[in-house]
């Protein structure tokens, strides 16, 4: 459990913060992520779809009731935490290797991807399923695909625009371009 507490103490970076700003400006509908660190929410993003779950939450293995993981750790320490509703064991609400994804989360991600006009794939080589399918859903429905990554990736040939740059550099830059345009 100490491991998870360490994870929670990591802070959002300028890329997370830029995405939260874009959402507040009404330029970004949602973030679809395979990260489990909860940093997008901490940076201020409201609509975050976490394909592999989140270390911020615990879930009952039996009835699927959700809890805040930090509070559970505070309350139970090293003892095995139990569900208040059914007494089932609680586990971090993340998808472990070989486990199926949460279907509701996946269909929400596909829905956003399919309805997007622009999809920006950020800081990923798009090699892990199902995140790598999201650009396919977007493109199939007529969206433009931007890729921001400092190294080549598997979906580069699908991209309309590739920005070969670190996300911590490219996203603040994108934000300032949009801001300047609004001031004029
Ligand atoms: Zn339960």
Boltz pocket constraint, residues with backbone or C-beta under 6 A from the ligand:
constraints:
  - pocket:
      binder: B
      contacts: [[A, 60], [A, 61], [A, 62], [A, 63], [A, 64], [A, 65], [A, 83], [A, 84], [A, 85], [A, 86], [A, 87], [A, 88]]
      max_distance: 6.0
